[in-house]
Amino acid sequence: MIIFIIDYMRYRKPKTRGDSLGQFFTPPKIASLLAAGLKRAPDSLLELGAGCGALVSAVLSRYPQSQATLVELDGKLLKHLRHEFPTHHVLGGDVLARVNKLPIESAYAAVVGNPPFGEFAVKPKDQLALRSLFPGCDRGGWMRQDLAFLHESWNRVAPGGELAVILASPIVSAPIFTEVRRWLFAEAGYVSVRELPENAFEGAEVGTYLLTIRHRGRGRRARSIQVDRYRGDVLSRTRIELSLEAAVERMDYRFHAIQATAGRHWKRAPSLESLGAQVVRGSRSHGEFVKAEVPHVHTSDFTSDSIRLRLGQCLEDGFQLAERGDILVPRVGSRCLPREAMVVSGARPITEAVFRIRVARANRARVFDALASESGRMWRMAHARGSCAKFLTVSDLLRFPVVAR
């Protein structure tokens, strides 16, 4: 029996259409790329939350014999869709609240989508059931809309059919979505993940990926998946094949491409943890320190690569201090992540956006050189996570390989 994740949620209505349901419309190039990824001509096609119809239009341009069903909530967009697709099924309805009550089929030869961002509030009585579906994916009773759309879309793919959907980077690489990726692969006969350009969606500061999956039907389950990268005009020359185990961990092209380049050296090197290093982050925000007029070290102090910091003395108690001999690296911020600093004098508190690394004196220079190397910076950028601002975790950094120059 299919369990509809939407039944466990209530939708928080936008105050205005300008809130736009968290939706960013698909550019024509990306829509055409999605349509080209379908391996078979679908006789039936579904899009939940069709927006302006760019995805369905691209698929129909390639496969004009398909019969499409489009579902949309916004009244103006609904009027547009009915004008553009007069011979197809265009339905008005709140997908996120009443998907299993809409007059749509239970299975389609192809399902496409560009899910909206934003979150749902999960009803308290249903939180336990939802967590059993996707452990760890709710935040204080809230869950992502794109995860809900992904769940509903994949559940409406017929055996042997295909799903082609645009996803934000967390579902592709974040640790909390490991079980989501495992669920996707359970009935997959083919999986492709294509990294899209950073500026693919105007106004959306988020990494995006094109996921294409064929339902295995009665065939074999996929044993590997294909990942590559689209640069806006051409595909990358190198396609990477991942085992299902590696793809469950994360399936973003950039991470695995860097792993393929330098992974051999990283695997042989000792980690920060094995060298006995301690990694902590600050406990206060930059704004809190500013308000309290306490001098501190923040990501803005990483003005260039491999800096030496001379700090004044701080007599305040109750803070994580950076002191002489400590190594500091930014925890968050795509631009400053590949930077590092050594404290050569003084002491000051660090903000929550900065990591402090303490390691035995005999290993300090070795660790700092490894962090400052091209390989070390590549490693941090490859392991950074997040939709918009990239960040590292303590557990990530403890696994950092201390490769000798």
PENORBEL-V875641 format. One record per residue. N is the residue number from 1. PHI is phi in whole degrees, 0 to 359 (NA if undefined). Layout:
BEGIN
N;PHI
N;PHI
END
This chain:
BEGIN
1;NA
2;283
3;260
4;268
5;299
6;298
7;298
8;268
9;232
10;237
11;272
12;272
13;294
14;290
15;292
16;220
17;296
18;298
19;295
20;56
21;57
22;69
23;258
24;240
25;290
26;278
27;295
28;305
29;298
30;289
31;298
32;294
33;298
34;298
35;297
36;292
37;283
38;289
39;274
40;229
41;285
42;275
43;279
44;228
45;220
46;228
47;226
48;267
49;76
50;283
51;60
52;266
53;86
54;297
55;290
56;298
57;300
58;295
59;292
60;293
61;295
62;272
63;231
64;294
65;278
66;291
67;253
68;257
69;238
70;240
71;241
72;211
73;266
74;296
75;297
76;294
77;293
78;298
79;298
80;298
81;297
82;294
83;285
84;282
85;233
86;293
87;261
88;243
89;273
90;243
91;242
92;265
93;174
94;273
95;305
96;286
97;246
98;222
99;300
100;277
101;254
102;283
103;282
104;237
105;290
106;274
107;209
108;230
109;292
110;212
111;233
112;237
113;181
114;229
115;298
116;283
117;273
118;108
119;227
120;251
121;267
122;268
123;300
124;308
125;290
126;253
127;297
128;297
129;297
130;293
131;295
132;289
133;285
134;226
135;303
136;81
137;267
138;259
139;238
140;57
141;90
142;240
143;219
144;291
145;293
146;295
147;293
148;297
149;298
150;299
151;298
152;293
153;294
154;295
155;289
156;253
157;271
158;291
159;307
160;86
161;276
162;230
163;243
164;229
165;217
166;264
167;234
168;283
169;301
170;304
171;294
172;279
173;226
174;290
175;301
176;291
177;257
178;303
179;290
180;296
181;295
182;297
183;297
184;300
185;282
186;300
187;242
188;266
189;259
190;204
191;223
192;229
193;234
194;243
195;285
196;262
197;301
198;298
199;259
200;299
201;240
202;299
203;87
204;254
205;272
206;211
207;287
208;232
209;221
210;255
211;257
212;237
213;229
214;257
215;293
216;289
217;58
218;263
219;275
220;285
221;288
222;301
223;257
224;206
225;230
226;255
227;234
228;208
229;222
230;253
231;262
232;106
233;230
234;226
235;276
236;297
237;287
238;258
239;259
240;252
241;257
242;248
243;290
244;299
245;297
246;292
247;289
248;297
249;296
250;188
251;226
252;272
253;300
254;302
255;300
256;288
257;294
258;292
259;301
260;294
261;283
262;240
263;302
264;300
265;288
266;295
267;293
268;276
269;275
270;291
271;267
272;302
273;298
274;292
275;272
276;79
277;288
278;250
279;238
280;225
281;245
282;294
283;252
284;236
285;276
286;302
287;297
288;295
289;294
290;298
291;298
292;276
293;58
294;253
295;300
296;203
297;252
298;230
299;300
300;293
301;279
302;273
303;282
304;203
305;287
306;50
307;269
308;253
309;258
310;252
311;256
312;286
313;268
314;244
315;261
316;287
317;259
318;87
319;241
320;281
321;262
322;264
323;235
324;307
325;94
326;283
327;252
328;242
329;222
330;296
331;269
332;219
333;115
334;302
335;282
336;260
337;306
338;276
339;236
340;207
341;214
342;245
343;276
344;256
345;195
346;79
347;202
348;210
349;292
350;249
351;278
352;291
353;267
354;233
355;262
356;251
357;250
358;244
359;217
360;307
361;307
362;296
363;253
364;300
365;298
366;297
367;292
368;296
369;297
370;294
371;296
372;278
373;285
374;301
375;297
376;295
377;288
378;300
379;299
380;295
381;293
382;292
383;269
384;293
385;236
386;116
387;286
388;250
389;290
390;282
391;215
392;247
393;249
394;301
395;297
396;301
397;293
398;296
399;273
400;305
401;277
402;272
403;275
404;289
405;288
END
